[in-house]
């Protein structure tokens, strides 16, 4: 049964809009910080108006890294891809071996292990 209560609709929409604002505001602040120079980011009340240094900052991170002694961003991104690919390949291999063992070998509690693997 759907009830038509305008105050409940207004309240629920207000809560949803506030929830969206709470989630999106830090993302907006991060984007604005990416467009500012270092002095503007470290200023006590950081401005919420986007700056003009976005491409310069992206190039600086891509080439020089995030700190004084850190690797360039492309190196960290490549490392993440290699790790993700290796972990995925390892998990698929272990899953295929366990599926083979459950299907072809007869052992006690076989069905229990099968359903434990299928359950999240």
Order of alpha helices (4+ residues) and beta strands (2+ residues): alpha-alpha-alpha-alpha-alpha
